[in-house]
Amino acid sequence: MNPAQADAVNTLKGPLLVLAGAGTGKTRVVTFRIANLIRHGTAPDRILAVTFTNKAAGEMKERVGELLGTAGKRAKKGQRRPQPTISTFHAHCVQILRQHATALGYPKKFSIYDRSDQESLARSILRDLRLPNTALKPADLLMMISNWKNESVHPDRAPFVATTDKEHLAAAGYRQYQQGLKSRGAMDFDDLLLQTEVLFDEHPQIRDEEAGKFDHILVDEYQDTNGSQYRITKHLSGKHRNLCVVGDDDQSIYAWRGADVTHILNFKNDWPDAKVVCLESNYRSCGAILEMANRLIQFNSTRHDKVLRPSRPDGMRPRIAQHKDETKEAASVVAEIKHLIDNQNVQPRDIAILFRTNEQPRLFETELRKADVPYVMLGSQSFFDRREVRDMVAYLKWLDQPDDEVSLLRVINTPARGISAKTVQTLLQHAVADGVPIWQVMQKQEVVSQLTPAAQRGVSDLQGIYQDVNRRVKNDTLADAFETLMTRTSYSDEINRLYDEPDDRQSRMASLGEVANAMSDFEDKNDSADLTGFLADIALSGKEMGSQKDKAAQQNAVWLLTLHAAKGLEFPVVYMVGMEEGLLPHSRSVKSGREEDIAEERRLCYVGITRAQEQLTLSMALTRRKWGKARPTIPSQFLYEVTGQAQNPNVYRKKAAAKL
């Protein structure tokens, strides 16, 4: 370790802020510090480390295990050796809520709704409110609710913070949405944080109990914390004050999902006695690239004062390339990539094309196909979004939490079992009238006996499935229970009915086989694995792109990805395309006129630049089509900043692009 890294690793008491610039060995510092705490007498299970993705948590666990000599050693059940708790924020909050959710009026086995479940609930609420789809769409309602939850705004406060007509409509929907979740024994992803915060605020004894489990807290990527995460961290570390946070304010790029850069900027205000360690030695990029990155980020006025220092030679200077239009830009970039692969022995996987918006990659895909260059684009359909997987996961959610109406209604007649839409409506009317979940209505003989014979058989079939599969869940492995579920539902027959092509059928069945594999893998990694835990695990992993990145890394293909998705990755060769006002910085930030919005876009540009190890090209089009017409562009103000021409950016932005 270099001196700064060693200083952070060897500071074992009190609040500590580690400002870790891009490529400065942040993960190394975090893992070495955990191992050092244990070597100096801290019990492993008295340490909590939280980060933002399952992938990052998994890597941290593995590296700590290697440092402590416990990697690959697995104790038998009942003899589990103490380990540090290394988890995502959301996963740790799930563990807290599993213990204490009943204090908030939720069942211990609450469901975690994914996006599809949320949209189903939102649609039913908008129907109840008699709001036409044009007035407020389910996606709009969910976006506003998520924003409110990230700001810790509860349903009773939403009407007072709403400013537009749409927000006032959404505030009415928010109250019913939250009541709908609770009546179904469910939380959404944002609730995992918000309800933990509520739990700690309303039940101090539970807060003290959870805080008392640890003597040291480490928070990775602290610049990405939202308000709830910030307050939960303070609750857990307030007494012992052994809080170490690691992050980089210059890489805070998630304000749109609630991240607040002021948490890392104001750490010394919250903890006046905090020690601050700056990691500035960059081991990723050549000196010329870092010179450009440092020059750019200094235009942000509110930041910690630090500079990335290269440990590698200056190398090739970054280029700025200008093209006639967006078609020429794509053709030229791909031609260069083709040349690198064919003539300079550069592997496709070592090249990335980074863009600001999801609309930009279309032309690059076309050119890559023409040139027969393999590529992979992040953001394609998630494994857990496939229809057949969603169906079977809905079955599992209902089996684990029978009051979960959204899941039950998805599978109540899938595959067809004689329960028609009219029958479902009848059952729902009874549920509303009695104030109980629909599954409880389906247990009432006086109700079921009034249904058609086919519907009665369907209800009986579901009852049998519930009993048979839950019996296997209790007595056998999760994979065995899933096999019973597949058999009892005859779901393979449903696939054969829906899909004519043999390859399609085989692909769909293979997807379901992967669900069984995921269950087995979960059981292998968890001594006390159960269905509730598995469902929580896939709900949490479905919110991140880690698995997509892993899959992409296994292919020898050029990467196409957004600047946001590129964070945490590095490539020998990087093309940042569309360097124009309105794209980067994005038009929303330009129009807002707010300095903090442009500062976030500048940080995003900085993240893109610091992904490059050896070669970096910033490209732009002099004209770009909008609604079919070619219109002149304005070069990104960031191009003037990185080239040292931005003493007065407003003047330079009006000059011809050729002057760059």
C-alpha positions as CSV (number, residue, x, y, z in Angstrom):
1,M,0.0,0.0,0.0
2,N,1.0,3.6,-0.6
3,P,1.3,5.9,2.5
4,A,-2.2,7.3,2.2
5,Q,-3.8,3.8,1.8
6,A,-1.8,2.6,4.8
7,D,-2.9,5.6,6.8
8,A,-6.6,4.8,6.1
9,V,-6.1,1.1,6.9
10,N,-4.3,1.8,10.2
11,T,-6.8,4.4,11.5
12,L,-9.0,2.1,13.6
13,K,-11.0,4.4,15.8
14,G,-13.4,7.3,15.5
15,P,-15.0,8.9,12.4
16,L,-12.9,8.6,9.2
17,L,-13.5,10.0,5.7
18,V,-11.5,8.4,2.9
19,L,-11.7,10.4,-0.2
20,A,-10.9,7.9,-2.9
21,G,-10.4,9.3,-6.4
22,A,-11.1,7.2,-9.5
23,G,-8.7,4.3,-9.8
24,T,-6.9,4.9,-6.5
25,G,-7.5,1.4,-4.9
26,K,-10.6,2.1,-2.9
27,T,-11.7,-1.5,-2.6
28,R,-8.3,-2.6,-1.5
29,V,-8.4,0.0,1.4
30,V,-11.8,-1.1,2.5
31,T,-11.0,-4.8,2.6
32,F,-7.6,-4.3,4.2
33,R,-9.1,-2.1,6.9
34,I,-11.8,-4.7,7.8
35,A,-9.0,-7.4,8.0
36,N,-6.9,-5.0,10.1
37,L,-9.7,-4.4,12.6
38,I,-10.1,-8.1,13.1
39,R,-6.4,-8.6,13.5
40,H,-6.4,-5.9,16.2
41,G,-9.0,-7.7,18.3
42,T,-12.4,-6.6,16.9
43,A,-14.8,-9.6,16.7
44,P,-15.6,-10.2,13.0
45,D,-19.4,-10.2,13.7
46,R,-19.1,-6.7,15.3
47,I,-18.2,-5.2,11.9
48,L,-20.8,-4.0,9.4
49,A,-19.8,-2.9,5.9
50,V,-22.4,-1.6,3.5
51,T,-22.2,-0.8,-0.2
52,F,-24.6,-0.4,-3.1
53,T,-24.6,-3.6,-5.2
54,N,-24.6,-7.3,-4.6
55,K,-21.6,-7.6,-6.9
56,A,-19.5,-5.1,-4.8
57,A,-20.6,-6.8,-1.6
58,G,-19.7,-10.2,-3.0
59,E,-16.3,-9.1,-4.1
60,M,-15.6,-7.5,-0.7
61,K,-16.6,-10.7,1.1
62,E,-14.3,-12.7,-1.1
63,R,-11.3,-10.4,-0.7
64,V,-11.8,-10.1,3.1
65,G,-11.9,-13.9,3.3
66,E,-8.7,-14.2,1.3
67,L,-6.9,-11.7,3.6
68,L,-8.1,-13.6,6.7
69,G,-7.3,-17.0,5.3
70,T,-11.0,-18.1,5.4
71,A,-11.7,-18.1,1.7
72,G,-13.1,-21.4,0.5
73,K,-13.6,-22.7,4.1
74,R,-17.2,-23.3,5.0
75,A,-18.3,-24.3,8.4
76,K,-20.9,-27.0,8.9
77,K,-24.4,-26.0,9.9
78,G,-24.5,-25.1,13.5
79,Q,-20.8,-24.4,13.6
80,R,-20.7,-21.2,11.6
81,R,-17.6,-19.1,12.4
82,P,-18.2,-15.4,13.0
83,Q,-18.0,-13.3,9.9
84,P,-18.2,-9.5,9.2
85,T,-21.6,-8.5,7.9
86,I,-20.9,-7.3,4.4
87,S,-24.1,-6.3,2.6
88,T,-25.9,-3.8,0.4
89,F,-27.9,-1.1,2.2
90,H,-31.2,-2.6,1.0
91,A,-30.2,-6.2,1.9
92,H,-29.2,-5.1,5.5
93,C,-32.5,-3.3,5.8
94,V,-34.4,-6.4,4.7
95,Q,-32.7,-8.3,7.6
96,I,-33.7,-5.6,10.1
97,L,-37.3,-5.5,8.8
98,R,-37.6,-9.3,8.8
99,Q,-37.0,-9.1,12.6
100,H,-39.2,-6.1,13.3
101,A,-41.7,-5.5,10.5
102,T,-44.6,-6.5,12.8
103,A,-43.9,-3.4,14.9
104,L,-44.9,-1.4,11.8
105,G,-48.0,-3.5,11.1
106,Y,-46.4,-5.6,8.3
107,P,-46.1,-9.4,8.4
108,K,-42.7,-10.9,9.1
109,K,-42.8,-12.6,5.7
110,F,-43.6,-9.4,3.7
111,S,-43.3,-9.5,0.0
112,I,-40.9,-7.2,-1.9
113,Y,-42.6,-5.9,-5.0
114,D,-40.7,-5.5,-8.2
115,R,-41.5,-3.0,-11.0
116,S,-44.1,-5.2,-12.6
117,D,-45.9,-5.8,-9.3
118,Q,-45.8,-2.0,-8.6
119,E,-47.3,-1.2,-12.0
120,S,-50.1,-3.7,-11.5
121,L,-51.0,-2.1,-8.2
122,A,-50.6,1.5,-9.6
123,R,-53.0,0.7,-12.5
124,S,-55.7,-0.6,-10.1
125,I,-55.3,2.5,-7.9
126,L,-55.6,4.9,-10.9
127,R,-58.8,3.0,-12.0
128,D,-60.2,3.3,-8.5
129,L,-59.5,7.1,-8.5
130,R,-61.1,7.2,-12.0
131,L,-58.1,8.9,-13.4
132,P,-57.7,8.5,-17.2
133,N,-54.3,7.2,-18.5
134,T,-53.7,10.6,-20.1
135,A,-54.1,12.4,-16.7
136,L,-51.6,10.3,-14.8
137,K,-49.8,7.1,-16.1
138,P,-48.8,4.3,-13.8
139,A,-45.1,5.0,-14.5
140,D,-45.6,8.7,-13.6
141,L,-47.3,7.8,-10.4
142,L,-44.5,5.4,-9.4
143,M,-41.8,7.9,-10.3
144,M,-43.3,10.6,-8.1
145,I,-43.8,8.1,-5.2
146,S,-40.2,6.9,-5.5
147,N,-38.9,10.5,-5.5
148,W,-41.0,11.3,-2.4
149,K,-39.8,8.1,-0.6
150,N,-36.2,8.9,-1.4
151,E,-36.8,12.3,0.2
152,S,-38.5,10.6,3.2
153,V,-41.8,12.3,2.3
154,H,-44.7,10.1,3.7
155,P,-48.2,10.0,2.1
156,D,-49.6,12.5,4.7
157,R,-47.0,15.1,3.7
158,A,-47.2,14.6,-0.1
159,P,-50.1,16.9,-0.7
160,F,-48.2,19.7,1.0
161,V,-45.1,19.4,-1.1
162,A,-46.9,18.8,-4.4
163,T,-46.8,21.8,-6.6
164,T,-48.2,20.8,-10.0
165,D,-51.6,19.3,-10.9
166,K,-50.0,16.0,-11.6
167,E,-48.2,15.9,-8.3
168,H,-51.5,16.6,-6.5
169,L,-53.1,13.7,-8.3
170,A,-50.1,11.5,-7.5
171,A,-50.3,12.5,-3.8
172,A,-53.8,11.1,-3.7
173,G,-52.6,8.0,-5.4
174,Y,-49.6,7.7,-3.0
175,R,-51.8,7.3,0.0
176,Q,-53.8,4.5,-1.6
177,Y,-50.7,2.9,-3.0
178,Q,-49.1,2.7,0.4
179,Q,-52.3,1.3,1.9
180,G,-52.5,-1.2,-0.9
181,L,-49.0,-2.4,-0.2
182,K,-49.6,-2.8,3.5
183,S,-52.9,-4.6,3.0
184,R,-51.1,-7.1,0.7
185,G,-48.3,-7.6,3.1
186,A,-45.8,-6.0,0.7
187,M,-43.1,-3.3,0.5
188,D,-41.5,-1.9,-2.6
189,F,-37.8,-1.3,-3.1
190,D,-37.8,2.2,-1.7
191,D,-39.8,1.1,1.4
192,L,-36.9,-1.1,2.5
193,L,-35.0,2.1,3.4
194,L,-37.9,4.3,4.3
195,Q,-39.6,1.8,6.6
196,T,-36.3,1.0,8.3
197,E,-36.0,4.8,9.0
198,V,-39.5,4.9,10.3
199,L,-38.8,1.9,12.5
200,F,-35.8,3.6,14.0
201,D,-37.6,6.8,14.6
202,E,-40.7,5.3,16.1
203,H,-39.1,2.5,18.1
204,P,-35.9,3.8,19.8
205,Q,-35.4,0.5,21.6
206,I,-35.3,-1.4,18.3
207,R,-32.9,1.2,16.9
208,D,-30.6,0.8,19.9
209,E,-30.9,-3.0,19.6
210,E,-29.8,-2.9,16.0
211,A,-27.1,-0.3,16.6
212,G,-25.8,-2.4,19.5
213,K,-24.9,-5.3,17.2
214,F,-21.9,-3.6,15.8
215,D,-18.8,-1.7,17.0
216,H,-17.6,-0.5,13.5
217,I,-19.5,0.7,10.5
218,L,-18.0,1.1,7.0
219,V,-19.9,2.7,4.1
220,D,-18.6,2.3,0.6
221,E,-19.6,4.8,-2.2
222,Y,-20.8,7.3,0.4
223,Q,-21.3,9.9,-2.2
224,D,-24.3,7.8,-3.5
225,T,-26.2,7.8,-0.2
226,N,-29.7,9.3,-0.2
227,G,-31.4,10.8,2.8
228,S,-32.7,7.6,4.3
229,Q,-29.3,5.9,4.0
230,Y,-27.6,8.8,5.5
231,R,-29.9,8.9,8.5
232,I,-29.8,5.1,9.0
233,T,-26.0,5.2,9.0
234,K,-26.1,7.9,11.7
235,H,-28.5,5.9,13.8
236,L,-26.3,2.8,13.6
237,S,-23.0,4.6,14.4
238,G,-24.1,7.4,16.7
239,K,-23.0,5.7,20.0
240,H,-19.7,4.1,19.2
241,R,-18.7,6.7,16.5
242,N,-16.5,4.3,14.7
243,L,-17.8,5.2,11.3
244,C,-15.6,5.0,8.2
245,V,-17.0,6.3,4.9
246,V,-15.3,5.9,1.6
247,G,-16.2,7.7,-1.6
248,D,-15.5,10.4,-4.1
249,D,-17.6,13.6,-4.4
250,D,-16.3,14.0,-7.9
251,Q,-18.1,10.8,-8.9
252,S,-21.5,11.6,-7.4
253,I,-23.8,11.1,-10.5
254,Y,-27.0,9.7,-9.1
255,A,-28.9,12.7,-7.9
256,W,-31.8,11.7,-10.1
257,R,-32.4,8.7,-7.9
258,G,-32.0,10.5,-4.6
259,A,-28.2,10.5,-4.0
260,D,-27.1,13.7,-2.2
261,V,-23.5,14.8,-2.7
262,T,-23.7,17.1,0.4
263,H,-23.5,14.0,2.7
264,I,-19.8,13.5,1.7
265,L,-19.1,17.2,1.4
266,N,-20.4,17.9,4.9
267,F,-19.0,14.9,6.7
268,K,-16.7,17.0,8.8
269,N,-19.7,19.1,9.9
270,D,-21.5,16.0,11.0
271,W,-18.4,14.6,12.7
272,P,-16.1,17.5,13.6
273,D,-13.4,15.2,15.0
274,A,-13.3,13.1,11.8
275,K,-9.9,12.3,10.2
276,V,-9.8,12.8,6.4
277,V,-7.5,10.8,4.2
278,C,-7.1,11.5,0.5
279,L,-6.3,8.8,-2.0
280,E,-4.9,10.5,-5.0
281,S,-2.5,8.0,-6.6
282,N,-4.3,6.7,-9.7
283,Y,-3.3,3.3,-11.0
284,R,-5.7,3.1,-13.9
285,S,-5.2,5.9,-16.4
286,C,-2.1,7.3,-18.2
287,G,-1.0,10.8,-17.2
288,A,-2.4,12.6,-20.2
289,I,-5.9,11.3,-19.5
290,L,-5.7,12.3,-15.8
291,E,-4.5,15.8,-16.8
292,M,-7.7,16.2,-18.8
293,A,-9.9,14.8,-16.0
294,N,-8.3,17.1,-13.4
295,R,-8.7,20.2,-15.6
296,L,-12.4,19.4,-16.1
297,I,-13.4,18.7,-12.5
298,Q,-11.8,21.9,-11.2
299,F,-14.7,23.8,-12.8
300,N,-17.0,22.4,-10.1
301,S,-16.8,25.0,-7.3
302,T,-18.2,22.9,-4.5
303,R,-16.0,19.8,-4.0
304,H,-13.2,18.5,-1.8
305,D,-9.8,19.8,-3.0
306,K,-7.9,16.9,-4.5
307,V,-6.0,15.9,-7.6
308,L,-5.5,12.6,-9.3
309,R,-1.8,11.8,-9.6
310,P,-0.7,9.3,-12.2
311,S,1.4,6.3,-11.4
312,R,1.8,5.6,-15.1
313,P,3.6,7.6,-17.8
314,D,1.8,10.3,-19.7
315,G,1.0,8.1,-22.7
316,M,-1.2,9.0,-25.7
317,R,-2.9,12.4,-25.5
318,P,-6.7,12.3,-25.6
319,R,-8.3,13.4,-29.0
320,I,-11.3,15.5,-29.8
321,A,-12.8,14.4,-33.1
322,Q,-15.4,16.4,-35.0
323,H,-17.7,14.9,-37.6
324,K,-20.1,16.3,-40.2
325,D,-23.1,14.6,-38.6
326,E,-24.1,11.8,-36.3
327,T,-24.0,9.2,-39.2
328,K,-20.4,10.2,-40.0
329,E,-19.6,10.1,-36.3
330,A,-20.8,6.5,-35.9
331,A,-19.1,5.4,-39.2
332,S,-15.8,7.0,-38.2
333,V,-15.7,5.7,-34.7
334,V,-16.5,2.1,-35.8
335,A,-13.9,2.3,-38.7
336,E,-11.3,3.2,-36.1
337,I,-12.4,0.4,-33.8
338,K,-12.3,-2.1,-36.8
339,H,-8.7,-0.9,-37.5
340,L,-7.6,-1.3,-33.9
341,I,-9.0,-4.9,-33.8
342,D,-7.7,-6.0,-37.2
343,N,-4.3,-4.2,-37.3
344,Q,-3.3,-3.3,-33.7
345,N,-4.2,-6.5,-31.9
346,V,-6.7,-4.8,-29.6
347,Q,-9.4,-7.1,-28.3
348,P,-13.0,-6.0,-28.8
349,R,-13.7,-6.4,-25.0
350,D,-11.0,-3.7,-24.4
351,I,-13.0,-1.0,-26.2
352,A,-16.0,0.9,-25.0
353,I,-18.4,3.5,-26.6
354,L,-19.9,5.7,-23.9
355,F,-23.0,7.8,-24.5
356,R,-25.3,10.1,-22.4
357,T,-28.7,9.0,-23.6
358,N,-30.3,5.7,-24.6
359,E,-31.2,7.0,-28.1
360,Q,-27.6,7.5,-29.2
361,P,-26.4,3.9,-29.7
362,R,-28.7,3.0,-32.7
363,L,-26.3,4.3,-35.4
364,F,-23.3,2.7,-33.7
365,E,-25.1,-0.6,-33.6
366,T,-25.8,-0.4,-37.3
367,E,-22.2,0.4,-38.2
368,L,-20.8,-2.3,-35.9
369,R,-23.1,-4.9,-37.6
370,K,-22.0,-3.7,-41.1
371,A,-18.3,-4.0,-40.0
372,D,-19.0,-7.4,-38.5
373,V,-17.6,-6.2,-35.1
374,P,-19.1,-8.1,-32.1
375,Y,-20.7,-5.8,-29.5
376,V,-22.8,-6.0,-26.4
377,M,-25.1,-3.3,-25.1
378,L,-26.0,-3.1,-21.4
379,G,-29.7,-2.5,-20.6
380,S,-31.3,-5.5,-22.5
381,Q,-34.1,-7.4,-20.9
382,S,-33.3,-8.8,-17.5
383,F,-33.5,-12.6,-16.9
384,F,-36.1,-12.0,-14.3
385,D,-38.3,-10.0,-16.7
386,R,-39.0,-12.9,-18.9
387,R,-42.6,-14.0,-19.0
388,E,-42.1,-17.6,-17.9
389,V,-39.7,-16.6,-15.1
390,R,-42.1,-13.8,-13.9
391,D,-44.9,-16.4,-13.8
392,M,-43.1,-18.9,-11.7
393,V,-41.6,-16.2,-9.4
394,A,-45.1,-14.9,-8.9
395,Y,-46.1,-18.5,-7.8
396,L,-43.2,-18.5,-5.3
397,K,-44.2,-15.1,-3.9
398,W,-47.8,-16.3,-3.4
399,L,-46.7,-19.5,-1.8
400,D,-44.4,-17.6,0.6
401,Q,-46.9,-14.8,1.3
402,P,-50.5,-15.9,0.3
403,D,-51.9,-12.5,1.0
404,D,-49.8,-11.1,-1.9
405,E,-52.7,-10.4,-4.2
406,V,-50.7,-9.0,-7.1
407,S,-48.7,-12.3,-7.4
408,L,-51.8,-14.5,-6.8
409,L,-53.8,-12.6,-9.5
410,R,-51.0,-13.1,-12.0
411,V,-51.1,-16.9,-11.7
412,I,-54.7,-17.5,-10.5
413,N,-55.5,-18.8,-14.0
414,T,-52.0,-19.4,-15.5
415,P,-51.9,-22.0,-16.8
416,A,-55.7,-22.0,-17.4
417,R,-57.6,-23.9,-14.6
418,G,-61.1,-22.7,-15.1
419,I,-61.0,-19.5,-13.1
420,S,-62.4,-16.9,-15.5
421,A,-62.0,-13.2,-15.3
422,K,-65.7,-13.0,-14.2
423,T,-64.9,-15.5,-11.4
424,V,-61.9,-13.4,-10.3
425,Q,-64.1,-10.3,-10.2
426,T,-66.6,-12.1,-8.0
427,L,-63.8,-13.2,-5.6
428,L,-62.5,-9.6,-5.5
429,Q,-65.9,-8.2,-4.7
430,H,-66.1,-10.6,-1.7
431,A,-62.6,-9.6,-0.6
432,V,-63.5,-5.9,-0.7
433,A,-66.8,-6.5,1.1
434,D,-65.2,-8.6,3.8
435,G,-62.0,-6.5,4.0
436,V,-59.7,-9.6,3.6
437,P,-57.2,-10.7,1.0
438,I,-58.6,-12.7,-1.9
439,W,-56.8,-15.9,-0.8
440,Q,-58.7,-15.9,2.4
441,V,-62.0,-15.6,0.5
442,M,-60.9,-18.7,-1.6
443,Q,-60.9,-20.7,1.7
444,K,-64.5,-19.9,2.5
445,Q,-66.7,-22.8,1.3
446,E,-69.8,-20.7,1.3
447,V,-68.2,-18.5,-1.4
448,V,-66.5,-21.2,-3.4
449,S,-69.7,-23.3,-3.6
450,Q,-71.4,-20.5,-5.5
451,L,-68.8,-20.6,-8.3
452,T,-69.1,-22.6,-11.5
453,P,-67.9,-26.2,-11.3
454,A,-64.8,-25.4,-13.4
455,A,-63.9,-22.5,-11.1
456,Q,-64.4,-24.8,-8.0
457,R,-62.0,-27.3,-9.5
458,G,-59.5,-24.4,-10.2
459,V,-59.7,-23.2,-6.6
460,S,-59.2,-26.8,-5.4
461,D,-56.2,-27.1,-7.7
462,L,-54.6,-24.0,-6.3
463,Q,-55.2,-25.2,-2.7
464,G,-53.5,-28.4,-3.6
465,I,-50.5,-26.7,-5.1
466,Y,-50.2,-24.5,-2.1
467,Q,-50.1,-27.5,0.3
468,D,-47.9,-29.7,-1.8
469,V,-45.2,-27.1,-2.6
470,N,-45.1,-25.7,0.9
471,R,-44.7,-29.2,2.3
472,R,-41.6,-29.6,0.1
473,V,-40.3,-26.1,1.1
474,K,-40.4,-27.2,4.7
475,N,-39.0,-30.7,4.3
476,D,-36.7,-30.6,1.2
477,T,-34.5,-28.3,-0.8
478,L,-35.9,-25.2,-2.6
479,A,-35.0,-26.7,-5.9
480,D,-37.0,-29.8,-5.0
481,A,-40.0,-27.6,-4.1
482,F,-39.6,-25.8,-7.5
483,E,-39.6,-29.1,-9.3
484,T,-42.9,-29.9,-7.6
485,L,-44.3,-26.5,-8.5
486,M,-43.4,-27.1,-12.2
487,T,-45.1,-30.5,-12.1
488,R,-48.2,-29.5,-10.2
489,T,-48.9,-26.5,-12.5
490,S,-48.0,-28.4,-15.7
491,Y,-46.2,-25.2,-16.8
492,S,-44.2,-27.0,-19.4
493,D,-47.5,-27.7,-21.2
494,E,-48.2,-24.0,-21.1
495,I,-44.9,-23.3,-22.8
496,N,-45.7,-25.9,-25.5
497,R,-49.1,-24.2,-26.0
498,L,-47.7,-20.7,-26.3
499,Y,-44.7,-21.3,-28.5
500,D,-44.6,-23.1,-31.8
501,E,-40.8,-23.0,-32.4
502,P,-38.8,-25.8,-30.8
503,D,-35.9,-23.4,-30.1
504,D,-38.2,-21.0,-28.4
505,R,-39.7,-23.7,-26.2
506,Q,-36.2,-25.0,-25.3
507,S,-35.0,-21.4,-24.5
508,R,-38.1,-20.8,-22.2
509,M,-37.6,-24.1,-20.4
510,A,-33.9,-23.4,-20.0
511,S,-34.8,-20.1,-18.3
512,L,-36.9,-22.0,-15.8
513,G,-34.0,-24.4,-15.3
514,E,-31.9,-21.3,-14.4
515,V,-34.4,-20.5,-11.6
516,A,-33.8,-23.9,-10.1
517,N,-30.1,-23.3,-10.5
518,A,-30.4,-20.0,-8.7
519,M,-32.2,-21.6,-5.8
520,S,-29.5,-24.3,-5.5
521,D,-26.8,-21.7,-5.6
522,F,-28.6,-19.6,-2.9
523,E,-28.8,-22.7,-0.7
524,D,-25.1,-23.4,-1.2
525,K,-24.2,-19.9,-0.1
526,N,-26.6,-19.6,2.9
527,D,-26.7,-21.9,5.9
528,S,-30.2,-20.9,6.8
529,A,-31.7,-20.5,3.3
530,D,-35.4,-20.4,2.9
531,L,-37.9,-19.3,0.3
532,T,-38.4,-15.9,1.9
533,G,-34.7,-15.2,1.7
534,F,-34.4,-16.4,-1.9
535,L,-37.2,-14.1,-3.0
536,A,-35.6,-11.2,-1.2
537,D,-32.3,-12.0,-2.8
538,I,-33.6,-12.0,-6.4
539,A,-35.7,-8.9,-5.7
540,L,-32.6,-7.0,-4.6
541,S,-30.3,-8.4,-7.4
542,G,-33.0,-7.4,-10.0
543,K,-32.4,-3.7,-9.2
544,E,-28.8,-3.6,-10.4
545,M,-26.8,-4.2,-13.5
546,G,-24.1,-6.3,-12.0
547,S,-25.1,-9.5,-13.6
548,Q,-25.4,-7.8,-17.0
549,K,-21.9,-6.5,-16.6
550,D,-20.6,-9.9,-15.6
551,K,-22.2,-11.5,-18.7
552,A,-20.9,-8.7,-20.9
553,A,-17.3,-9.2,-19.6
554,Q,-17.4,-12.8,-20.5
555,Q,-17.9,-11.9,-24.2
556,N,-15.1,-10.7,-26.4
557,A,-17.2,-7.8,-27.7
558,V,-17.1,-4.0,-27.9
559,W,-19.1,-2.4,-25.0
560,L,-21.9,0.0,-25.7
561,L,-23.1,1.6,-22.5
562,T,-24.3,4.8,-20.9
563,L,-22.0,6.9,-18.8
564,H,-24.0,6.0,-15.7
565,A,-23.7,2.3,-16.4
566,A,-19.9,2.7,-17.0
567,K,-19.2,3.7,-13.4
568,G,-17.0,1.1,-11.8
569,L,-15.6,-0.2,-15.1
570,E,-12.4,0.5,-16.9
571,F,-11.2,0.0,-20.5
572,P,-8.0,0.4,-22.4
573,V,-9.8,2.3,-25.2
574,V,-12.7,4.6,-24.7
575,Y,-14.8,6.7,-27.1
576,M,-17.1,9.3,-25.5
577,V,-19.6,10.3,-28.3
578,G,-22.1,13.1,-28.7
579,M,-20.1,15.7,-26.8
580,E,-22.6,18.4,-27.6
581,E,-24.7,20.9,-25.6
582,G,-28.1,19.2,-25.0
583,L,-26.5,15.7,-24.9
584,L,-23.6,16.2,-22.4
585,P,-24.5,18.3,-20.5
586,H,-28.1,17.1,-21.0
587,S,-30.7,19.5,-22.1
588,R,-32.6,19.2,-18.8
589,S,-29.6,20.5,-16.9
590,V,-28.9,23.2,-19.4
591,K,-32.6,24.4,-19.3
592,S,-32.8,24.3,-15.5
593,G,-30.0,27.0,-15.3
594,R,-29.0,25.6,-11.9
595,E,-25.3,25.3,-11.2
596,E,-25.7,22.1,-9.3
597,D,-27.3,20.4,-12.3
598,I,-24.4,21.3,-14.6
599,A,-22.0,20.2,-11.9
600,E,-23.6,16.8,-11.8
601,E,-23.3,16.5,-15.6
602,R,-19.6,17.6,-15.3
603,R,-19.1,14.8,-12.8
604,L,-20.6,12.4,-15.3
605,C,-18.2,13.6,-17.9
606,Y,-15.4,13.1,-15.4
607,V,-16.5,9.6,-14.7
608,G,-16.4,8.8,-18.5
609,I,-12.9,10.3,-18.9
610,T,-11.6,8.3,-16.0
611,R,-12.8,5.0,-17.4
612,A,-10.0,5.2,-20.0
613,Q,-6.7,3.6,-19.3
614,E,-4.7,4.2,-22.4
615,Q,-6.6,5.8,-25.3
616,L,-9.5,8.3,-25.1
617,T,-11.4,10.0,-27.9
618,L,-14.1,12.6,-27.3
619,S,-16.3,13.0,-30.4
620,M,-19.1,15.3,-31.6
621,A,-21.3,15.9,-34.6
622,L,-21.5,19.4,-36.2
623,T,-25.1,18.7,-37.1
624,R,-27.6,16.2,-35.7
625,R,-31.1,15.3,-36.9
626,K,-34.1,16.2,-34.8
627,W,-37.5,15.2,-36.1
628,G,-35.9,14.4,-39.5
629,K,-34.2,17.7,-40.0
630,A,-30.4,18.3,-39.7
631,R,-29.8,21.1,-37.2
632,P,-26.4,22.6,-36.2
633,T,-25.1,21.6,-32.8
634,I,-23.2,23.6,-30.1
635,P,-20.0,21.9,-28.8
636,S,-20.3,20.8,-25.2
637,Q,-19.0,23.4,-22.8
638,F,-16.9,20.6,-21.3
639,L,-14.8,20.4,-24.5
640,Y,-13.7,24.0,-23.9
641,E,-13.0,23.2,-20.2
642,V,-10.8,20.1,-20.9
643,T,-8.8,22.0,-23.6
644,G,-8.1,25.0,-21.3
645,Q,-10.3,27.4,-23.4
646,A,-13.0,28.0,-20.9
647,Q,-12.0,31.1,-18.9
648,N,-15.2,32.4,-20.3
649,P,-17.2,29.3,-21.5
650,N,-20.2,31.4,-22.7
651,V,-18.0,33.2,-25.2
652,Y,-16.3,30.1,-26.5
653,R,-19.5,28.0,-26.8
654,K,-20.6,30.5,-29.5
655,K,-17.5,30.0,-31.6
656,A,-17.3,27.5,-34.5
657,A,-16.5,23.9,-33.4
658,A,-13.5,23.9,-35.8
659,K,-11.8,26.3,-33.4
660,L,-11.5,23.6,-30.7
